[in-house]
Amino acid sequence: MSIVVTAASSHLGRLTVEALLARGVPASGIVATSRDVRMIKDLADRGVVVRRADFAEPDGLPAAFEGVEKLLLISTTDVDQRVANHRRAIKAAVEAGASLVAYTSMLHADTATSVLGVTHYATEQDLRDRVPNVLLRNGWYLENYTAQLPQLLRAGALAGATGQGRISAATRADYADAAAAVLTTDGHAGQAYELGGDGAFTLAELAATISDVSGRQIANIDLPADGFTQVLTEAGLPAELANVLVDADLAMGRGELFTDSGDLRRLIGRPTVTPAEAITAALS
């Protein structure tokens, strides 16, 4: 029986495989799946079982999930197809005999009003009563900001539409470590973990932290929704993606991506990476 990690070619999926290995799971006990197995050939070279899985092609999922004991269902990025894709994956996991499905959901998905949150909650509902499950309600990724550092430093500004909303962001590595902890220890079935970094921040505070770490003055520009949409589309983002990101920022302004649960710290057994630490690492 194996631990299956979907989307293993994604940042979060790969980090979870690495976290499982670090926790002592033998490579042969891990199945890493991807739509393109060429992207995870290096994992196969290290003894991890690599299989192709495309949620849009359900006929191939039984073979991909064969022998599964626990499945980490990493949410797909196509928002329009997310619910249907996850539904097919859940069906295949149940039929393959999975004893637990861990799903990477979103903070407060059960009360969320954002497009992202609503789609995550739909999958949570699909999991309910189908298979023992644990909900990993991940907050925002710090990498959503650190990946922008070159552009932010050139522009001297961090734009958004979050107002004074506080954001409990953490690194993908911290979320991956939490997933690995849930997959390698007992007592998590039926739990919904609200996961976020130890120290929440506003975008104004994040801009100040970037300024302190980089030595460059970064302003925070808080925009109305239409203004932020224009900034994103003029930067080259497709309109659909820009709308989703603006919607997420507005949700942050309503407090939907804030948590003080401490769940992430408890699961990983250490403090979460701070924004300053993540920015320092990215700049180096």
One Martini backbone bead per residue (centre of mass of N, CA, C, O) as a GRO file, in nm:
protein
  284
    1MET     BB    1   0.100   0.033   0.017
    2SER     BB    2   0.029   0.385  -0.060
    3ILE     BB    3   0.138   0.713  -0.121
    4VAL     BB    4  -0.046   0.956  -0.292
    5VAL     BB    5   0.067   1.219  -0.518
    6THR     BB    6  -0.054   1.479  -0.663
    7ALA     BB    7   0.095   1.700  -0.855
    8ALA     BB    8   0.426   1.646  -0.844
    9SER     BB    9   0.514   1.891  -1.048
   10SER     BB   10   0.453   2.075  -0.843
   11HIS     BB   11   0.553   2.252  -0.589
   12LEU     BB   12   0.385   2.111  -0.364
   13GLY     BB   13   0.419   1.817  -0.451
   14ARG     BB   14   0.726   1.796  -0.439
   15LEU     BB   15   0.756   1.888  -0.142
   16THR     BB   16   0.596   1.650  -0.028
   17VAL     BB   17   0.778   1.426  -0.118
   18GLU     BB   18   1.024   1.532   0.038
   19ALA     BB   19   0.885   1.520   0.318
   20LEU     BB   20   0.838   1.217   0.323
   21LEU     BB   21   1.132   1.133   0.299
   22ALA     BB   22   1.226   1.290   0.557
   23ARG     BB   23   1.018   1.099   0.735
   24GLY     BB   24   1.090   0.788   0.613
   25VAL     BB   25   0.965   0.728   0.353
   26PRO     BB   26   0.979   0.516   0.120
   27ALA     BB   27   1.002   0.547  -0.211
   28SER     BB   28   0.824   0.284  -0.274
   29GLY     BB   29   0.571   0.428  -0.095
   30ILE     BB   30   0.560   0.634  -0.338
   31VAL     BB   31   0.321   0.812  -0.543
   32ALA     BB   32   0.377   0.998  -0.836
   33THR     BB   33   0.178   1.236  -1.004
   34SER     BB   34   0.119   1.324  -1.359
   35ARG     BB   35   0.061   1.445  -1.673
   36ASP     BB   36   0.394   1.471  -1.680
   37VAL     BB   37   0.647   1.245  -1.619
   38ARG     BB   38   0.900   1.404  -1.714
   39MET     BB   39   0.891   1.609  -1.460
   40ILE     BB   40   0.951   1.328  -1.255
   41LYS     BB   41   1.205   1.152  -1.321
   42ASP     BB   42   1.387   1.207  -1.073
   43LEU     BB   43   1.209   1.043  -0.879
   44ALA     BB   44   1.244   0.772  -1.017
   45ASP     BB   45   1.559   0.769  -0.978
   46ARG     BB   46   1.491   0.751  -0.646
   47GLY     BB   47   1.227   0.528  -0.632
   48VAL     BB   48   0.982   0.655  -0.717
   49VAL     BB   49   0.663   0.622  -0.805
   50VAL     BB   50   0.556   0.674  -1.145
   51ARG     BB   51   0.251   0.836  -1.267
   52ARG     BB   52  -0.016   0.886  -1.471
   53ALA     BB   53  -0.241   1.180  -1.421
   54ASP     BB   54  -0.570   1.275  -1.549
   55PHE     BB   55  -0.869   1.409  -1.453
   56ALA     BB   56  -0.983   1.426  -1.759
   57GLU     BB   57  -0.892   1.098  -1.753
   58PRO     BB   58  -1.050   0.849  -1.590
   59ASP     BB   59  -0.941   0.577  -1.717
   60GLY     BB   60  -0.639   0.624  -1.575
   61LEU     BB   61  -0.683   0.626  -1.256
   62PRO     BB   62  -0.674   0.332  -1.151
   63ALA     BB   63  -0.369   0.293  -1.215
   64ALA     BB   64  -0.261   0.538  -1.055
   65PHE     BB   65  -0.418   0.428  -0.767
   66GLU     BB   66  -0.290   0.174  -0.720
   67GLY     BB   67  -0.255   0.084  -0.383
   68VAL     BB   68  -0.394   0.286  -0.215
   69GLU     BB   69  -0.414   0.445   0.107
   70LYS     BB   70  -0.308   0.743   0.062
   71LEU     BB   71  -0.433   1.071  -0.043
   72LEU     BB   72  -0.312   1.355  -0.218
   73LEU     BB   73  -0.523   1.624  -0.305
   74ILE     BB   74  -0.434   1.851  -0.534
   75SER     BB   75  -0.534   2.128  -0.640
   76THR     BB   76  -0.640   2.265  -0.915
   77THR     BB   77  -0.601   2.552  -1.140
   78ASP     BB   78  -0.873   2.507  -1.286
   79VAL     BB   79  -1.149   2.654  -1.185
   80ASP     BB   80  -1.376   2.553  -1.384
   81GLN     BB   81  -1.267   2.228  -1.348
   82ARG     BB   82  -1.220   2.147  -1.052
   83VAL     BB   83  -1.469   1.990  -0.948
   84ALA     BB   84  -1.475   1.770  -1.165
   85ASN     BB   85  -1.188   1.666  -1.130
   86HIS     BB   86  -1.214   1.587  -0.829
   87ARG     BB   87  -1.448   1.390  -0.858
   88ARG     BB   88  -1.289   1.181  -1.023
   89ALA     BB   89  -1.066   1.132  -0.813
   90ILE     BB   90  -1.243   1.036  -0.581
   91LYS     BB   91  -1.370   0.795  -0.719
   92ALA     BB   92  -1.101   0.647  -0.770
   93ALA     BB   93  -1.009   0.628  -0.474
   94VAL     BB   94  -1.245   0.464  -0.369
   95GLU     BB   95  -1.213   0.223  -0.573
   96ALA     BB   96  -0.904   0.172  -0.467
   97GLY     BB   97  -0.920   0.193  -0.131
   98ALA     BB   98  -0.899   0.439   0.027
   99SER     BB   99  -0.852   0.549   0.373
  100LEU     BB  100  -0.740   0.842   0.272
  101VAL     BB  101  -0.816   1.195   0.211
  102ALA     BB  102  -0.619   1.466   0.126
  103TYR     BB  103  -0.706   1.820   0.106
  104THR     BB  104  -0.627   2.119  -0.069
  105SER     BB  105  -0.757   2.384   0.045
  106MET     BB  106  -0.918   2.668   0.207
  107LEU     BB  107  -0.961   2.908   0.398
  108HIS     BB  108  -1.275   2.900   0.505
  109ALA     BB  109  -1.452   2.739   0.292
  110ASP     BB  110  -1.736   2.724   0.450
  111THR     BB  111  -1.744   3.075   0.433
  112ALA     BB  112  -1.677   3.150   0.162
  113THR     BB  113  -1.696   3.404  -0.124
  114SER     BB  114  -1.500   3.316  -0.310
  115VAL     BB  115  -1.427   3.146  -0.585
  116LEU     BB  116  -1.216   2.962  -0.461
  117GLY     BB  117  -1.369   2.880  -0.202
  118VAL     BB  118  -1.622   2.755  -0.335
  119THR     BB  119  -1.475   2.526  -0.489
  120HIS     BB  120  -1.354   2.393  -0.243
  121TYR     BB  121  -1.620   2.329  -0.094
  122ALA     BB  122  -1.731   2.137  -0.306
  123THR     BB  123  -1.516   1.920  -0.253
  124GLU     BB  124  -1.573   1.875   0.042
  125GLN     BB  125  -1.860   1.767  -0.014
  126ASP     BB  126  -1.769   1.525  -0.189
  127LEU     BB  127  -1.610   1.385   0.047
  128ARG     BB  128  -1.846   1.355   0.206
  129ASP     BB  129  -1.919   1.020   0.285
  130ARG     BB  130  -1.701   0.871   0.091
  131VAL     BB  131  -1.432   0.935   0.268
  132PRO     BB  132  -1.186   0.953   0.456
  133ASN     BB  133  -1.087   1.285   0.580
  134VAL     BB  134  -0.869   1.577   0.522
  135LEU     BB  135  -0.846   1.930   0.575
  136LEU     BB  136  -0.626   2.154   0.398
  137ARG     BB  137  -0.651   2.489   0.480
  138ASN     BB  138  -0.496   2.693   0.291
  139GLY     BB  139  -0.331   2.960   0.258
  140TRP     BB  140  -0.139   3.177   0.146
  141TYR     BB  141   0.137   3.233  -0.049
  142LEU     BB  142   0.443   3.378  -0.025
  143GLU     BB  143   0.521   3.331  -0.330
  144ASN     BB  144   0.316   3.536  -0.447
  145TYR     BB  145   0.537   3.762  -0.366
  146THR     BB  146   0.837   3.669  -0.409
  147ALA     BB  147   0.803   3.631  -0.723
  148GLN     BB  148   0.772   3.966  -0.752
  149LEU     BB  149   1.032   4.119  -0.665
  150PRO     BB  150   1.157   4.232  -0.924
  151GLN     BB  151   0.910   4.412  -0.994
  152LEU     BB  152   0.885   4.565  -0.724
  153LEU     BB  153   1.169   4.695  -0.732
  154ARG     BB  154   1.125   4.848  -0.995
  155ALA     BB  155   0.851   4.999  -0.904
  156GLY     BB  156   0.818   5.054  -0.582
  157ALA     BB  157   0.554   4.855  -0.563
  158LEU     BB  158   0.250   4.730  -0.390
  159ALA     BB  159  -0.028   4.598  -0.520
  160GLY     BB  160  -0.387   4.615  -0.424
  161ALA     BB  161  -0.727   4.494  -0.259
  162THR     BB  162  -0.719   4.459   0.085
  163GLY     BB  163  -0.658   4.677   0.263
  164GLN     BB  164  -0.675   4.577   0.616
  165GLY     BB  165  -0.623   4.297   0.559
  166ARG     BB  166  -0.531   3.990   0.694
  167ILE     BB  167  -0.250   3.765   0.624
  168SER     BB  168  -0.197   3.399   0.635
  169ALA     BB  169   0.103   3.326   0.534
  170ALA     BB  170   0.296   3.067   0.362
  171THR     BB  171   0.491   2.829   0.271
  172ARG     BB  172   0.500   2.556   0.082
  173ALA     BB  173   0.681   2.391   0.272
  174ASP     BB  174   0.492   2.407   0.516
  175TYR     BB  175   0.246   2.274   0.382
  176ALA     BB  176   0.393   2.012   0.305
  177ASP     BB  177   0.466   1.925   0.592
  178ALA     BB  178   0.175   1.899   0.685
  179ALA     BB  179   0.092   1.679   0.486
  180ALA     BB  180   0.304   1.472   0.579
  181ALA     BB  181   0.204   1.450   0.869
  182VAL     BB  182  -0.082   1.342   0.800
  183LEU     BB  183   0.029   1.088   0.624
  184THR     BB  184   0.223   0.971   0.891
  185THR     BB  185  -0.022   1.000   1.086
  186ASP     BB  186  -0.259   0.981   1.328
  187GLY     BB  187  -0.589   1.135   1.378
  188HIS     BB  188  -0.716   1.309   1.106
  189ALA     BB  189  -0.980   1.214   1.060
  190GLY     BB  190  -1.222   1.477   1.024
  191GLN     BB  191  -1.036   1.712   0.978
  192ALA     BB  192  -1.001   2.082   0.992
  193TYR     BB  193  -0.736   2.277   0.880
  194GLU     BB  194  -0.619   2.599   0.966
  195LEU     BB  195  -0.377   2.738   0.748
  196GLY     BB  196  -0.104   2.946   0.873
  197GLY     BB  197   0.081   3.182   0.961
  198ASP     BB  198   0.184   3.323   1.254
  199GLY     BB  199   0.216   3.609   1.091
  200ALA     BB  200   0.021   3.848   1.015
  201PHE     BB  201  -0.064   4.072   0.728
  202THR     BB  202  -0.043   4.347   0.556
  203LEU     BB  203   0.051   4.499   0.271
  204ALA     BB  204   0.190   4.732   0.413
  205GLU     BB  205   0.371   4.548   0.590
  206LEU     BB  206   0.504   4.398   0.359
  207ALA     BB  207   0.635   4.643   0.224
  208ALA     BB  208   0.810   4.711   0.473
  209THR     BB  209   0.967   4.444   0.475
  210ILE     BB  210   1.091   4.469   0.197
  211SER     BB  211   1.240   4.729   0.259
  212ASP     BB  212   1.418   4.624   0.491
  213VAL     BB  213   1.556   4.382   0.336
  214SER     BB  214   1.642   4.542   0.058
  215GLY     BB  215   1.676   4.872   0.084
  216ARG     BB  216   1.399   4.938  -0.058
  217GLN     BB  217   1.143   5.140  -0.141
  218ILE     BB  218   0.808   5.021  -0.065
  219ALA     BB  219   0.497   5.066  -0.173
  220ASN     BB  220   0.151   5.085  -0.096
  221ILE     BB  221  -0.121   5.013  -0.328
  222ASP     BB  222  -0.454   5.082  -0.285
  223LEU     BB  223  -0.722   4.942  -0.470
  224PRO     BB  224  -0.966   4.911  -0.656
  225ALA     BB  225  -1.085   4.661  -0.834
  226ASP     BB  226  -1.059   4.793  -1.119
  227GLY     BB  227  -0.767   4.892  -1.081
  228PHE     BB  228  -0.635   4.613  -1.033
  229THR     BB  229  -0.726   4.482  -1.291
  230GLN     BB  230  -0.570   4.673  -1.477
  231VAL     BB  231  -0.287   4.611  -1.375
  232LEU     BB  232  -0.291   4.306  -1.449
  233THR     BB  233  -0.357   4.328  -1.753
  234GLU     BB  234  -0.115   4.521  -1.822
  235ALA     BB  235   0.089   4.281  -1.724
  236GLY     BB  236  -0.055   4.012  -1.891
  237LEU     BB  237  -0.304   3.905  -1.773
  238PRO     BB  238  -0.563   3.734  -1.788
  239ALA     BB  239  -0.877   3.821  -1.718
  240GLU     BB  240  -0.961   3.573  -1.554
  241LEU     BB  241  -0.723   3.576  -1.355
  242ALA     BB  242  -0.755   3.864  -1.255
  243ASN     BB  243  -1.036   3.822  -1.129
  244VAL     BB  244  -0.950   3.609  -0.921
  245LEU     BB  245  -0.736   3.785  -0.772
  246VAL     BB  246  -0.922   4.014  -0.691
  247ASP     BB  247  -1.121   3.841  -0.535
  248ALA     BB  248  -0.909   3.752  -0.326
  249ASP     BB  249  -0.839   4.030  -0.216
  250LEU     BB  250  -1.124   4.096  -0.114
  251ALA     BB  251  -1.127   3.859   0.085
  252MET     BB  252  -0.896   3.961   0.256
  253GLY     BB  253  -1.049   4.221   0.343
  254ARG     BB  254  -1.266   4.016   0.499
  255GLY     BB  255  -1.078   3.779   0.644
  256GLU     BB  256  -1.048   3.492   0.475
  257LEU     BB  257  -0.701   3.490   0.515
  258PHE     BB  258  -0.738   3.444   0.831
  259THR     BB  259  -0.541   3.301   1.112
  260ASP     BB  260  -0.511   3.176   1.477
  261SER     BB  261  -0.493   2.854   1.524
  262GLY     BB  262  -0.197   2.696   1.493
  263ASP     BB  263  -0.198   2.439   1.306
  264LEU     BB  264   0.067   2.452   1.150
  265ARG     BB  265   0.266   2.450   1.381
  266ARG     BB  266   0.170   2.181   1.505
  267LEU     BB  267   0.217   1.991   1.262
  268ILE     BB  268   0.538   2.077   1.219
  269GLY     BB  269   0.684   2.156   1.503
  270ARG     BB  270   0.710   2.471   1.423
  271PRO     BB  271   0.779   2.751   1.308
  272THR     BB  272   0.708   2.960   1.072
  273VAL     BB  273   0.783   3.121   0.805
  274THR     BB  274   0.872   3.430   0.751
  275PRO     BB  275   0.861   3.693   0.549
  276ALA     BB  276   1.157   3.779   0.588
  277GLU     BB  277   1.279   3.499   0.527
  278ALA     BB  278   1.157   3.467   0.242
  279ILE     BB  279   1.280   3.724   0.120
  280THR     BB  280   1.576   3.660   0.173
  281ALA     BB  281   1.584   3.398   0.008
  282ALA     BB  282   1.493   3.521  -0.263
  283LEU     BB  283   1.728   3.738  -0.286
  284SER     BB  284   1.964   3.506  -0.271
   0.00000   0.00000   0.00000
